[in-house]
Amino acid sequence: MSDGTEPLPFRFQVTGRLSALLKEYYVALDSKHPRDVTAPASGADEVAQLVTGLRRLASNLWWTWNEDSQVIFHELSPRGWQTLYHNAVAVLQEVSEYELKVRLQDPSLARRARELLKSFDAYLSETDTWGRKNAPSLLKNPVAYFSAEIGFHETLPIAAGGLGILAGDHARSASDLGIGFVGMSIFYREGYFQQAINQDGWQTDYYVRLNPESLPMEPVLDTNGEPVVCSLDIDLSKVYFHAWRVNVGRIPVYLLDTNRPENQQLYRDLSLRVYGGDNTTRIMQELLLGMGGVRLLRRLGIQPSVFHKNEGHVAFLALELIREKLAAGMSFDDALQATRRQCIFTTHTPVQAGHDRFSPDLVKYALHELLPHVAPSFSELMALGRVNPQDEREPFCMTVLALKASRAANGVSELHGHVSRLMWQCLYPRKAPADVPIGHITNGIHLLGWMKGPVRSFWKRKLGPRWDEGINSAAYWERMLDPEFVSDEELWALRYRLRRALIEFARRRLERQGQRVLQHDFIAFDRILNPDALTIGFARRFAAYKRAPLIFRDIDRISTMVLDDARPIQFVFAGKAHPMDDAGKTPLQKILQLGKSTALRGRLVFLENYDVHVARQMVSGCDLWLNNPRRPMEASGTSGMKISCNGGLNLSVLDGWWCEGYDGTNGFAIASDENPPSTEEQDRIDSENLYRVLSEEVIPCFYDRDASGIPRRWISMMRRAMATLVPQFNTWRMVQEYTQKYYLP
């Protein structure tokens, strides 16, 4: 439920009745003729069916993009919903069996639960899907989508950033479209790090253990009810792993886990943290996911028609496919070519430093036992990961392996495709850059997963209970251009409601963080942020190239804008720097200090511990989304896409997706698409352009009000943004494009 409630700083340490839940789940899921738990019944029998149905629903992440589900789970335990990270499984463990049965005696709750479960079952059993019509072969031999991180919801925090969130949205849209699809990642039992800010404004990092029994996932079991266990040789040891299944609507996502008693602690900790440890840990994690993931699929009898490598971290899956073919008697060259025909690759990284590289000694160490089974010699193995196979000093690059062992490759925006072709032309020296075989499919977002509750309610009032049908189509959003369908006054009222929700969320969050405008002055604290001010958001990973403090380069100039009583602006920032990235932590500290000790106090706030929940509040409540990376270092970006479906606008450098989205009427561009000769010059020019656009275009447009107090020009731009951006930059379109362009033979 996107209500702005926020979890407290403990996570999921709740005991449960996992075996009973699993028994109920598998009985309902595997039966060819399941009982209709939504059918009207009487008394105890009906209540028992509803209890079973709600438990089955809680174990499927469909509820994370279904508002009615979230309303019911919130209603069952408002405090539990808040403190347990909006986790449906944990809420049902918080509510006793007896209480749940008693609560379902309420006719209103029982009716809504029946309707909800009917919708859930209809979704799971639907046969008239886009995938069945357009890609029926994938239903038998699905896409196997490998990603080192995958993020759906704050309940399951195993993603570090945009790559993982995109992977989660990709999987949700694959489910909605009904294509054959299986996800593969790792269950990081401490997830990604939790962020806290110390008294000096410096990011500190800590980890919290996740409890599988209280998460929407279940162990992968064999026919005897025992965990399915596979193994993989890493260096001189045999590493054992089991798996968890996360049900994402109609599709499964499998998460590998090495936390087993047979393993040494070193190997148990391969599935401890997202991107945790040094290069040795990294290469072992990537072997586990790539080669181990293929082995799990084979053990489960799943025969994918295509393996989708989401970034180079997973490229070792190609070695397992080669190993299978060598074991079957193929030559190495034939095995490599056959593997290429099975694989596609998506690159997300527009800078060389972002691609994983491992020294020859580390590769030899990690693959010690595997080497004789995956290549005729060590030099031939290394050649798969080198631009120049003859250079024995060149490290092994996972992106090079991914490109050499895939039939097709793509960047994640039109500009990123161009950058990637230039970057990797060295692999294709006889080709001109335009002919390098790397295409592009621009990223998108899963709309229902990112639309805030009030926005959903708005559409429901306009269109009725089936309001979400056709939500990804251009025709759906073109209605926003019609003032007779929705008036300016209605849109402005919606924006005010969303801004108010963000500000109150921020105040609660800041109170928890212990940040006050005046120490112990709660009246002053409640005045942090102005509900009438133009609210600008910035939230993403804090890396130096993203230039988070760029807008504060001239502090006097921006302070004048902030303190303008007639036309004030304010800022909400959030984001994490990697624990090892002090260059990313420094600008974060600068922003915190500016918000505490300058004229910006109370009008510049930083929300710590950025996650999906914080992102959802910000992309809905901010009027304007700021994005100012050094061009062309933003591969795509998706946060700006999320603000559009909630009625916000973008103020962005023409990089990544915004090059394709911006048309002059649907948002604001900070600068031209030129690249100055130095970063210092680029920063100077871009900051000047940023101030100019903000003062001459954005602020006047927002505050130009008619006699009724309505900013007609701003709302016209909101309409254009929704009509032109939302139907194009969504994962429904994106997954269809992957299917037609790459997944199908």
Secondary structure, 3 states (H helix, E strand, C coil): CCCCCCCCCCCCCCCCCHHHHHHHHHHHHHCCCCCCCCCCCCHHHHHHHHHHHHHHHHCEHHHHHCHHHHHHHHHHCHHHHHHCCCCHHHHHHHCCHHHHHHHCCCHHHHHHHHHHHHHHHHHHHCCCCHHHHHCCHHHHCCEEEEECCCCCCCCCCCCCCHHHHHHHHHHHHHHHHCCCEEEEEECCCCCCCEEEECCCCCEEEECCCCCHHHCCCEECECCCCCECCEEEEECCEEEEEEEEEEEECCEEEEEEECCCCCCCHHHHHHHCCCCCCCHHHHHHHHHHHHHHHHHHHHHCCCCCCEEEEECHHHCCHHHHHHHHHHHCCCCHHHHHHHHHHHEEEECCCCCHHHCCEECHHHHHHHCCCCHHHHCCCHHHHHHCCCCCCCCCCCCEEHHHHHHHCCCEEEECCHHHHHHHHHHCHHHCCCCCHHHCCCEECCCCECHHHHCCHHHHHHHHHHHCCCCCCCCCCHHHHHHHHCCCCCCHHHHHHHHHHHHHHHHHHHHHHHHHHCCCCCCCCHHHHCCCCCCCCEEEEEECCCCHHHCHHHHHCCHHHHHHHHCCCCCCEEEEEECCCCCCCHHHHHHHHHHHHHHHHCCCCCCEEEECCCCHHHHHHHHHHCCEEEECCCCCCCCCCCHHHHHHCCCCEEEECCCCCHHHHCCCCCCEECCCCCCCCCHHHHHHHHHHHHHHHHHHHHHHHHHCCCCCCCCHHHHHHHHHHHHHCCCCCEHHHHHHHHHHHHHCC
